[in-house]
Amino acid sequence: MRYISLDLETTGGRPARHQILEMAAVVEDSKNLRPLAELPYFRRVVRHSEYVGTAGALALNAGLLRELASKEPNPELCDPADLLPQLREFLLVQGFKTDKKDCVAVTMAGKNIASFDLGFLRELPGYGTLVRAEPAMLDPAAFYLNWRKDSRLPTMQTCKARAGFADDTVAHQALADALDVIELLRPFYETPVYKRSE
């Protein structure tokens, strides 16, 4: 199965008020695995005329804000209106197809993608006409849930610790986090959970 692991960094948690600062999407093909470093990826930092956000989110993304403030040429810099058109072009180059309405519909994976990232994607010009997420999404938390002990779905850090990552810290950088999601999902490709008792 082909899917994209997508991650956003934002200025806060309210899609109608806060803004996307960074997007990364990494193409994974579970039938033809490649080293993580060789996977095709799309990364953009998003320029706004001004930034509205929470102190915590702005502090967490201080490096991105410095990148956005730099006067150096940056091929990964775009405006919000260009984000989905550019993502669509990347997906078409990677062999994803359009539906009957000429929209690229893709299966997306990500930590909290359905409850967080999707809300921000829906606010972008072109969502649903240029690019849209398939209804079912992959969140690695379901694969690392301890059904008897957990009271909520595990965080990314908990998932990484349970998967045995040497470093379980979360980068809070879109590309690194998108790659972590793929690495968390890969152990389940060969022997899906529903076949493990056979």
N, C-alpha and C positions, 0 to 999 in steps of 0.2 A: 504494500500500500504506500502511496505517496501522500505526504502531508507537509505542511509547513509548521515549524515551531516559531511562534511569534511572541515577541515581548516588547513592551512599551515602558518608557520612563516618562513620568508626567510631573506637573507642578502641584498636584494634589489628587484627591480621590473623587472629585465631582465632575463628571464628563461635561456637563452643561456650562461649568464655570472655569475649570482648570484646563491645562493645555498639554498636548503631547510634546515632549522635548526630543525624544529619540524613539525610533522604531527599528527593530531588526526582525527579519524573517529568514529562516534557514530551511532549505529544502531537504527532506529526508525521504529515502526510498527503502522501505524495509526489505524489499526483495533483492536489492543491489547495494549492499552496505559499502560505504567508503569511510576512510578515516575522518573523524570530526573536522579536522583542520582543512580537509579537501571538499567539504560540502559547499554547494553554491549558497551564497547569502546575499541579502539586501540589507543595507543599513543606511538610515538617513537621520540627520539631526534637523530639527524643525524650527525655522525662524518665525518669530511672531513680532509684531510691532512693539508690544510690551508684554510682560509676563505677569500673570496673576497666580499666586500659589500660597501654600502653607509654608511656614518657616521650616518645618521638618523636611518636606519634599524638596524645597529649594536648597537646603543645606546638603541633603543627600546627593543632589545632582549638581553640586558646585562645579565639578569638572566639566559637565556638559554646558553649563552657563558660560564658563570661560571659553569653551570651544565655539559657542554661538557668538560670543562677543569679539572673537578674534577677527582681525582684518585680513588674515591670510586666506588665499583661495582654498575652498573646500568643496570637492566634487560630491561630497555626501550631504551638503546643505540644501534644503529646499523649503518652500513655503507650505502651509497646511493644504492649500488647494492642489498642490502638485504631488502630494504624498501618495494618494491612491492611484492616480494615473501612472506614476513611476513604478509603483508596486505591481500594477497590472502588466506593464511592459516586461518587467523582470519575470513574472510568472509565465507569460506567454513564451518568452525566450527559453524558459526551463521546461516547456512542453505541456503546461497546463492548458486545458481547453475551455472554451466559452460554452455557456448554456444556450438555450433557444433565444434568450433575450440579450445575447452577446456580453454577458457578465461572466467573469471568472469566479467560479464557486469552488472553494478549496476547504478541505478538512484542515482545521487548525488545532495545534497543541500549545499548551502553555500552562504555567502555574497560575491559577485563578483567572484563566482566560475568559471563561463565560461570565464570571461575576465582576470582572474589572476591565480588562482590555477591550472586550467587545463593546462596552458602553462608549468608550472613546472612539472606537472605529466607526460606530454608527453616527457620530457627530461630524465625521469628515465628509466633504463634498465628494460624491461618487460612490459612497457606500451603498451597496444594493443594486447599482447600475453598472459600475466598473468592476468591482470586487465585492464578494460577500463570503461569509463563513457558512459552511454547511451546518445544519442544525446540531449535529452531534460533534462534540469537541473532546479532545484528549487532555486530561489533567493528571499529571503523575501522582497526585495525592491519593487517588483511589487505589493505586498499585502498592502504596506504602502505608496504608491505613492498618492500624492494629485494632481490629473490630472489638476486641474484648477490653482494651485498656484506654483507647483514645476517646475523648469526649467531643472532639472536632477533627476535621481533616488536618493532616500534618502540614506544617509549613514547608517551604522549599528547603530550609536548613535541616529540618527533621528528615525529610525525604533523602537528602544527600547523606546524612549520617547513617540512616538505615540501609542505604545502598552500599555503604562502605567506602564512600569517597574519601580520599586522603585529606582533603580540605573541605569541610562542610559549610564554610562561610558563603554567603550569597553576595555576588559582585554588585548587584544593582546597576548593571550595565547591560543594555538590551541584548547585544550579541552574545556575551558570555552566558547570560541567563537562558537564552534560547537554546544554546548548545548544551547547557546542563540538562534541560528538559529532555532533549533527544537521548542523552547519555542515561538518564533515569528510565526512559521507556525501552531502550534496546534490550535489556535482559528478558523482556516479555515477548519478544518477536518469535523466538524459536519454539518455545513451549508455552502457549497461552495458558492462562490460569485454568480455564475450563477443561483443559486436557491433562493437567498435571497429575490427576489421580488415576489415569488410565494405565 
